[in-house]
Amino acid sequence: MNNYRDHYLKDINRSLIGQKLTVSGWINRSRDHGNLLFLDLRDSTSLLQCVVDNTSKIFSDLSKIKNEDVLKISGLITERSKETINSNLETGEVELQIESFSVLSPCSRSLPLEVNSDNDYGEEVRLKYRYLDLRRDKMQKNLKLRHDVISHVRNFMNKEGFMELATPILTAPSPEGARDYLVPSRIHKGSFYALPQAPQQFKQLYIASGIDKYFQIAPCFRDEDSRADRSPGEFYQIDMEMSFATQEDVLDIISRLLFNIFNKFKSEGKTVNNLPFPTLSYKQSLEQFGCDKPDLRNPLRLIDVTKYFNGSGLKIFESLIQKGAIVNCIQAIGSEGRPRSFYDNLNKWAIEDQGKKGLGYINFENMEARGPLAKNFNAEKLNSMINENKFNQKDGLLFVCDIPQDSYDFGSKVIAKTGQELDLIDKNKYEFCWIVDYPMYERDLTTGKIDFSHNPFSMPQGGMDSLIGDDPLNVLAYQYDIVCNGIELSSGAIRNHRPDIMKKAFEIAGYDEETIKSKFSALYEAFHYGVPPHGGCAPGLDRIIMLLSDNENIREVIAFPFNQKAQDLMMNAPVDINDRQLKELNIKKV
């Protein structure tokens, strides 16, 4: 190939036995057996065992080689003995007999973490020395997976007629969503650019420019707190938009894209649910799962049993129901035979970890209801609840009583917690679903004000007629989320492309036309020159890789992430700016 190597290590196999080769890489591990010295050489593709015996003139020099020294080695490829074959390596049937070597770059310092191990050195060490951490096999595989997925996405989208186009990185601040990262302008004193939270307006302007189908692997920037599935700072999404598209068109293209990605790159033994992915309305998802990010691998569901508690004799429940509470029940499938302590521990978790007053339950022994609730429950009401909902009298029942929003929220946590405790979740499955029919508006519980609930750029179902004739809280939008295993991968919408409908939609949320013109001027103006109906979506690339690589922390699949405090420990960012730079930018510290 060149002066440094004749082959990548993965390509060295039995076909090359008897040939003299030159290879280069890092020393992964050395083993001195007295009369024989073994050096495991590593490049980006594989490992190769290299060996020299103590009769060689270079034996002594090679004995001084350290892990992570970068070497160029030349020698003869020979067959390994049967008992030393390593079937886990592409090179496992051969080894290189070292005849000469040169040190291309020594590792001159003690390693802060061992590259050849999976030991956990803690996030602070791993991120400070990320270039070493990325040499590790697990991280190399994550980077390779990321590359392969991006290549697959580009091929898929190209075949579907999408044009890959970039959008600006320096833009105007966003009036919606998370906090912006702001960039001060030197030329325009006192003014700021913003890094885009998403290319939302620009991709719609591409549609207004006559682009039929747009996509890009888009960098996005949000100044928000870290979570396991969200990294502060920078993230990437598979951004797309389509002209003359219905909601069904967008759902179809994204479903096929994700089905293709997960089928191609899933680990051995894992399955992906078939197309078409199930579709739930937002209302259905809330009523069955308590949230709009359901994990379909979990068989547990919420069932509204409020009516059975009226006249039940359970005064606490009856009092709460009179104040607007609802009662959701979860049958703990698979809990047959569990001792009462199982339910008491769930109740303890509800109180101590979730800050609730408790988690009601009924357990069954010999088909008879047991526990404090059952003891005080009107027998006729209890039997009606069990029979009409076809509850089996083997698995226990869990009860959440609260105002609807809190009942759903806590109910979703009970479903997740109980599913884990009962080992109901099949980790070898990828279960996708779409959530559709989101409310266009919601009422702020503190101020009483009506505001957008999801995406202000969405087309209301029913168009102008629904905005004029319906209660705003009953208006649904053409908005949709794609969820996999309880993780939201993307939100999307059919866009509001009509300026008159946009004006009315914002008016209902308390924004006048001048506000629209000032905050969304380019988009609002463009819509006056004839724009096709359009819609799009933007699945999160980092979350996709996280799921495919079986990682629970998104930083494992990002090459150079911030830590949980939004710091880059390797580059020491953010940094203080000197007075000269501040003066240039017309900024003063306070």
BELURHU-V413120 format. One record per helix or strand. SS is the DSSP state (alpha for helix, beta for strand). FROM is the first residue (numbers start at 1). LEN is the number of residues. Records with the same first field share a line. If there is no record, write none. Layout:
# BELURHU-V413120
SS=FROM-LEN + FROM-LEN
This chain:
# BELURHU-V413120
alpha=9-3 + 14-3 + 59-5 + 82-3 + 123-6 + 130-4 + 137-23 + 200-9 + 247-19 + 282-8 + 306-4 + 315-8 + 340-13 + 372-5 + 379-10 + 404-18 + 463-7 + 472-3 + 499-10 + 513-7 + 521-9 + 541-8 + 554-4 + 579-6
beta=20-13 + 36-7 + 47-7 + 70-10 + 94-12 + 163-2 + 170-2 + 179-1 + 181-4 + 192-4 + 213-11 + 227-1 + 230-1 + 233-11 + 271-2 + 278-4 + 303-2 + 325-7 + 360-6 + 368-3 + 397-7 + 429-2 + 432-5 + 439-1 + 441-3 + 450-3 + 458-1 + 460-1 + 476-2 + 479-6 + 487-9 + 534-7 + 568-1 + 573-1
